[in-house]
Amino acid sequence: MWVFLAVFSYFLNSVVAIADKFLLTRRVKNPLVYAFYVGVMSSIVFVLWPFCFSFLSFGTTLTAFAGGASFFLAIFFFYSALDRGGVVRATSIIGGLSPVLLLSLSYFFLKEEMPVFWVLSFLFLIAGGVLLAFTQTKENKSKFPVYSICAAVFFAITFFTRKVVFLDSSFLNGFIWVQAGVLFTILIVFLSPSFRILLNKSPLKLPNSLFLLVASNKTLSAVAFLVLNYAILLGPVAMINALQGVQYVFLFILTFIIYLWHPYFIKESFSRKSVFQKIIGIVLISLGVVFLVL
């Protein structure tokens, strides 16, 4: 069941990523400000806390807050990468690196072991992600790869800490404790005078025509986030993270459709060589999913 939950979550995330790319390009120019707004919007989950609240151990509470801080840093670097490059390459680099880091953390600290078919699946998923990620584009000359790598590191830490919290708490209570860590990090950022100046220079001003897009995008993001976290509760966190390769397939299809409609909307290469390389990557990812469900 966790496989299908993760795949569904990554499909929703692919739609969210494209909408985020549009908003970063056209409306909110600063990734830190956008990450701040996303973090604030996620605070709505606290309305559920009275129905599931319980205290965690001191160590698990620290882990939850560390996971919240890591998540905020991860989305900041992710939005920074989106702002400077293509959405497919950004998610591909992150998804190609973070499973390797997460597999190491899970093996040494959570003692998660994988059957032979899962090992093959893991290798196919990573290989496909690498092929999709490393196409030659002008993004290599900017800070785009650095931001993508930083996002991969913090997303790996985020996945790992959430799994640790879920092992010591109910799903909803643990999820909201991690969100408390996100909110705490946001408050620290907000206390910075330089950030408040930046926030005043980059207000979130949306016309009525775009308000529905933002509301729908953040609703989809929240649903995807909850589904993915429930999948983490049920299954091995390293494999769930590696399944992010499926998101590249969805992103490739969606961005290609958008490219045919509006070529200047996204920064993606659709040359014959690039498309061939991405198709091979998709085939490898598809094989990875097949081995995973065997």
C-alpha positions as CSV (number, residue, x, y, z in Angstrom):
1,M,0.0,0.0,0.0
2,W,2.8,2.4,0.8
3,V,4.1,2.1,-2.8
4,F,0.8,3.4,-4.3
5,L,0.5,6.1,-1.6
6,A,4.0,7.3,-2.4
7,V,3.4,7.3,-6.2
8,F,0.1,9.2,-5.8
9,S,1.9,11.8,-3.5
10,Y,4.6,12.3,-6.1
11,F,2.1,12.8,-8.9
12,L,0.5,15.6,-6.8
13,N,3.9,17.0,-6.0
14,S,4.8,17.2,-9.7
15,V,1.7,19.4,-10.3
16,V,2.6,21.5,-7.2
17,A,6.3,21.9,-8.4
18,I,5.2,23.3,-11.8
19,A,2.8,25.8,-10.1
20,D,5.6,26.8,-7.7
21,K,7.9,27.4,-10.7
22,F,5.3,29.7,-12.2
23,L,4.7,31.7,-9.0
24,L,8.5,32.0,-8.3
25,T,9.0,33.3,-11.9
26,R,6.1,35.6,-12.1
27,R,5.0,36.7,-8.6
28,V,7.3,36.0,-5.7
29,K,10.8,36.7,-6.8
30,N,12.6,35.7,-3.6
31,P,12.8,32.0,-2.7
32,L,13.3,32.7,1.1
33,V,10.1,34.8,1.2
34,Y,8.2,32.1,-0.8
35,A,9.4,29.4,1.6
36,F,8.3,31.6,4.5
37,Y,4.8,32.0,3.1
38,V,4.6,28.2,2.5
39,G,5.7,27.5,6.0
40,V,3.1,29.9,7.4
41,M,0.3,28.4,5.3
42,S,1.2,24.9,6.6
43,S,0.4,26.1,10.1
44,I,-3.3,25.4,9.4
45,V,-2.7,21.8,10.6
46,F,-2.5,23.0,14.2
47,V,-6.4,23.1,14.2
48,L,-6.2,19.3,14.4
49,W,-3.8,19.1,17.4
50,P,-6.5,19.3,20.2
51,F,-7.9,15.9,18.8
52,C,-4.5,14.1,18.9
53,F,-2.1,15.9,21.2
54,S,0.3,14.0,23.4
55,F,3.8,14.9,24.7
56,L,6.8,13.2,23.1
57,S,10.0,12.2,24.9
58,F,12.6,15.0,25.1
59,G,14.8,13.3,22.4
60,T,11.9,12.8,20.0
61,T,10.8,16.4,20.5
62,L,14.3,17.6,19.6
63,T,14.2,15.3,16.6
64,A,10.8,16.7,15.5
65,F,12.1,20.3,15.7
66,A,15.3,19.3,13.9
67,G,13.1,17.8,11.2
68,G,11.0,21.0,11.0
69,A,14.1,23.1,10.6
70,S,15.5,20.8,8.0
71,F,12.2,20.9,6.0
72,F,12.2,24.7,5.9
73,L,15.9,24.7,4.7
74,A,15.0,22.0,2.2
75,I,12.2,23.9,0.6
76,F,14.2,27.1,0.6
77,F,17.0,25.5,-1.3
78,F,14.5,23.7,-3.6
79,Y,12.7,27.0,-4.4
80,S,16.1,28.6,-5.0
81,A,16.9,25.8,-7.5
82,L,13.5,26.2,-9.2
83,D,14.1,30.0,-9.4
84,R,17.4,29.4,-11.3
85,G,16.7,26.4,-13.4
86,G,14.3,23.8,-14.8
87,V,11.8,22.1,-12.6
88,V,12.6,18.6,-14.0
89,R,16.3,18.9,-13.4
90,A,15.9,20.4,-10.0
91,T,13.7,17.5,-8.7
92,S,15.8,15.0,-10.5
93,I,19.1,16.0,-8.9
94,I,17.4,16.1,-5.5
95,G,15.8,12.8,-6.0
96,G,19.0,11.2,-7.3
97,L,21.1,12.3,-4.3
98,S,18.8,12.3,-1.3
99,P,17.9,8.5,-1.5
100,V,21.6,7.6,-1.3
101,L,22.1,9.8,1.8
102,L,18.8,8.5,3.3
103,L,19.7,4.8,2.6
104,S,22.9,5.3,4.7
105,L,21.0,6.9,7.6
106,S,18.3,4.3,7.5
107,Y,20.8,1.4,7.4
108,F,23.0,2.6,10.2
109,F,20.4,4.2,12.6
110,L,17.0,2.5,11.8
111,K,18.5,-0.9,10.8
112,E,16.3,-1.0,7.7
113,E,17.3,-3.9,5.4
114,M,16.1,-4.4,1.8
115,P,15.3,-7.6,-0.1
116,V,17.3,-8.3,-3.3
117,F,14.5,-7.0,-5.5
118,W,14.3,-3.8,-3.6
119,V,18.1,-3.3,-4.0
120,L,17.6,-3.7,-7.8
121,S,14.7,-1.3,-7.7
122,F,16.8,1.2,-5.7
123,L,19.6,1.1,-8.3
124,F,17.2,1.4,-11.3
125,L,15.4,4.4,-9.6
126,I,18.6,6.2,-8.9
127,A,20.2,5.5,-12.3
128,G,17.0,6.8,-14.0
129,G,17.0,9.9,-11.8
130,V,20.7,10.6,-12.7
131,L,20.0,10.3,-16.4
132,L,17.1,12.7,-16.1
133,A,19.0,15.1,-14.0
134,F,22.3,15.5,-15.8
135,T,21.4,16.9,-19.3
136,Q,23.7,19.6,-20.5
137,T,22.1,23.0,-20.1
138,K,23.1,26.5,-19.2
139,E,22.0,25.9,-15.6
140,N,25.4,24.3,-15.0
141,K,27.0,27.7,-15.1
142,S,24.9,29.1,-12.2
143,K,24.4,28.2,-8.5
144,F,21.6,25.9,-9.6
145,P,23.5,22.6,-8.9
146,V,24.7,23.9,-5.4
147,Y,21.1,24.7,-4.4
148,S,19.9,21.4,-5.7
149,I,22.5,19.4,-3.7
150,C,21.8,21.4,-0.5
151,A,18.1,20.7,-1.0
152,A,18.8,17.0,-1.4
153,V,20.8,16.8,1.8
154,F,18.1,18.6,3.9
155,F,15.3,16.6,2.3
156,A,17.1,13.4,3.3
157,I,17.4,14.6,6.9
158,T,13.7,15.6,6.8
159,F,12.6,12.1,5.7
160,F,14.9,10.4,8.3
161,T,13.7,12.6,11.2
162,R,10.1,12.1,10.3
163,K,10.5,8.3,10.3
164,V,12.2,8.5,13.8
165,V,9.3,10.7,15.1
166,F,6.6,8.3,13.7
167,L,8.3,5.4,15.4
168,D,7.7,7.1,18.8
169,S,4.3,8.7,18.2
170,S,0.9,8.4,16.4
171,F,1.0,9.6,12.8
172,L,-1.0,12.8,13.2
173,N,0.5,13.9,16.5
174,G,4.0,13.3,15.2
175,F,3.3,15.1,12.0
176,I,2.1,18.2,13.8
177,W,5.0,18.1,16.2
178,V,7.3,18.3,13.1
179,Q,5.2,21.2,11.8
180,A,5.8,22.9,15.2
181,G,9.5,22.7,14.3
182,V,8.8,24.3,11.0
183,L,6.8,27.1,12.7
184,F,9.6,27.6,15.3
185,T,12.2,28.0,12.5
186,I,9.9,30.5,10.7
187,L,9.7,32.6,13.9
188,I,13.5,32.6,14.2
189,V,13.8,33.8,10.6
190,F,11.1,36.4,11.1
191,L,13.0,37.9,14.1
192,S,15.8,38.8,11.7
193,P,15.6,42.5,10.9
194,S,17.1,41.9,7.5
195,F,14.5,39.4,6.6
196,R,11.7,41.7,7.6
197,I,13.1,44.3,5.3
198,L,13.2,41.7,2.5
199,L,9.6,40.6,3.4
200,N,8.4,44.2,3.0
201,K,10.1,44.5,-0.4
202,S,8.6,41.2,-1.6
203,P,5.0,41.1,-0.4
204,L,2.7,38.4,-1.6
205,K,0.3,40.4,-3.8
206,L,-1.9,38.3,-6.0
207,P,-4.7,39.3,-8.3
208,N,-8.0,37.6,-7.9
209,S,-7.3,35.5,-11.0
210,L,-4.3,33.9,-9.3
211,F,-5.7,33.5,-5.8
212,L,-7.5,30.3,-6.8
213,L,-4.2,29.0,-8.3
214,V,-2.3,29.6,-5.0
215,A,-5.2,28.1,-2.9
216,S,-5.5,25.0,-5.1
217,N,-1.7,24.6,-5.2
218,K,-1.3,24.7,-1.5
219,T,-4.2,22.4,-0.9
220,L,-2.7,19.9,-3.3
221,S,0.6,20.3,-1.5
222,A,-0.9,19.7,1.9
223,V,-2.7,16.5,0.6
224,A,0.5,15.3,-1.0
225,F,2.5,16.0,2.1
226,L,0.0,14.1,4.4
227,V,-0.1,11.1,2.0
228,L,3.7,11.0,1.7
229,N,4.1,11.1,5.5
230,Y,1.6,8.3,5.9
231,A,3.6,6.3,3.4
232,I,6.7,6.9,5.5
233,L,4.9,5.6,8.5
234,L,4.0,2.4,6.7
235,G,7.1,1.6,4.6
236,P,10.9,1.8,4.4
237,V,11.8,5.5,4.2
238,A,14.8,5.0,1.9
239,M,12.7,3.2,-0.7
240,I,9.9,5.8,-0.5
241,N,12.4,8.5,-1.1
242,A,13.9,6.6,-4.0
243,L,10.4,6.3,-5.5
244,Q,10.7,10.1,-6.2
245,G,12.0,9.0,-9.6
246,V,8.3,8.5,-10.5
247,Q,7.8,12.2,-10.0
248,Y,10.3,12.9,-12.8
249,V,8.2,10.9,-15.2
250,F,5.1,12.9,-14.3
251,L,7.1,16.1,-14.5
252,F,8.6,15.3,-17.9
253,I,5.2,14.5,-19.4
254,L,3.6,17.6,-17.9
255,T,6.5,20.0,-18.8
256,F,6.6,18.6,-22.3
257,I,2.9,19.3,-22.7
258,I,3.4,22.9,-21.3
259,Y,6.5,23.3,-23.6
260,L,4.4,22.6,-26.7
261,W,1.8,25.1,-25.5
262,H,4.1,27.8,-24.1
263,P,7.9,27.2,-24.9
264,Y,9.2,30.1,-22.8
265,F,7.3,29.2,-19.6
266,I,9.9,26.6,-18.4
267,K,13.6,26.2,-18.7
268,E,13.9,22.7,-20.0
269,S,15.9,21.2,-22.9
270,F,13.8,19.3,-25.3
271,S,16.4,18.7,-28.0
272,R,16.5,15.2,-29.7
273,K,19.5,14.1,-27.5
274,S,17.9,15.4,-24.3
275,V,14.5,13.8,-25.0
276,F,16.3,10.4,-25.8
277,Q,18.2,10.6,-22.5
278,K,15.1,11.4,-20.5
279,I,13.2,8.5,-22.2
280,I,16.0,6.1,-21.1
281,G,15.8,7.5,-17.6
282,I,12.0,7.0,-17.6
283,V,12.4,3.4,-18.7
284,L,14.9,2.7,-15.9
285,I,12.6,4.3,-13.3
286,S,9.7,2.2,-14.6
287,L,11.8,-0.9,-14.2
288,G,12.6,0.2,-10.7
289,V,8.9,0.5,-9.8
290,V,8.3,-3.0,-11.3
291,F,11.0,-4.6,-9.2
292,L,9.6,-2.7,-6.1
293,V,6.1,-4.2,-6.4
294,L,7.3,-7.8,-7.2
